[in-house]
Amino acid sequence: MAVKKKTKPQFHKMHVKTGDTVQVVSGKDKGKVGEIVQAIPKDSKVIVKGVNVKTKHVKPQQEGESGRIVTQEFPIHSSNVMLYSTKENVVSRVCYTFTQDGKKVRMLKKTGEVLDK
């Protein structure tokens, strides 16, 4: 009988971070623009404000409390979003460059806008 080794979860380098403004490029919410609320690098997914909103029926937890319906944002894959420039109102790929003081920063390819300060 073969014993499977437990592998550590593979963390993927994502092109987006929490707080970035992104536009959804595929899926049912295609074209929507929102801010990343949470990044989940383990699954390579992100939660974007106002995107992939689902209704969830919550059972009452205590006696006398009534059940309710909650709307909640669910994760989407990071490959389905592109960084969005609010100044130029255009989506762009990201590239990595260095500043004069040698700090590595992310920059939008189309506009040249530096994302990391």
N, C-alpha and C positions, 0 to 999 in steps of 0.2 A: 504494500500500500504506500503510494507516494504522498509525502507531506508537502503541502504548499507553503512556501515562505511568505510571511506577511511583508508586503511592500509598503513603503511610506507613500503618502499621497503626493502626486506629482504637481508641483506648483508651476503654473504657466506665466510667463512674462506677458502682461497685457499692455496695450497701447493707451489705455485710459485709466484714470485714477478717480477717486472720490472727489466730487466738486467740479469736475469737468462738464462743460456743456456739449451735448452730443445730439446727433440726429439719427433716427432709426432708418436704415437703408433697406431692410427687408422684413417681411412678416406682415401681420395684420395691422400693425401700427406704423407702417412705412410712411416716412415724411414728418413724423412728430419730432419736436425738439424738446429736450428736457435736460435737467441736471442729474448727474449720477449721485444717488443717495448713499449707495453701498456697493463696494466691489467685492466679489467673491473669487479670489485667484485660484482656489482649490478646484473649482468647477469651471473656471474661466467665464464666469457670468457676472452681470451687473444689474442693479436695480435702478431704473430711471424713473424720476418723478413724473407721474401722469401717463406712463406707458405700461402696457400689459396689465391693466387694472382688472381684477376679478372680484366678484362678489362672493363672500364667504358667510355661510350660515353658522352662527355661534350658538351652541347650546347654553342654557342657563347653568351657571356654576354653583350658585347657592339657592337654597329654597326660598321661594318668594320672588326671585329675580326672573325677569322674562328674557327669552332668547332674542337675539338681534341679528341683523344682516350688516356685515362690515365690508366695505370696499378696501382692497389692499393691492399694492403693486407687487408683482411677482418678477423673479429674475428672468432676463433674456441673455442669450449668448453674446459675449463681447465682440464677436466677429460681425454681428448684425448692427453695430453702431459705428459711426464715424464722427470724429471731432468736428465741432461746429464753431465757426468764427462769428461772434456776435457783432463785431465791427463791420465785416464785409458781407454778412449773411450768406455764407457759403461753407460747404463741407470740404474737408481736406484730409489727406493722409498725414501721418506724423513722421518726422525725421529727428534724429538726435544730433545736436551740434554742441560746440563748446563756446562759452563766453570768453571775454578778454581775460578774466581772472581765473580761467581754467575749469569753471563749473560746467558739468554736463547738463544740458537743458533740452526739453522737447520743443519742437518748432513745427508749425503748420507749413506744409510744402507750398501750397497755393499762395498764401498771403505773407509768409515769412514772420508771422506773429509768434512770439515766444510765450509758451504756456507757463513754464516754471519760473518763478522769480527768485 
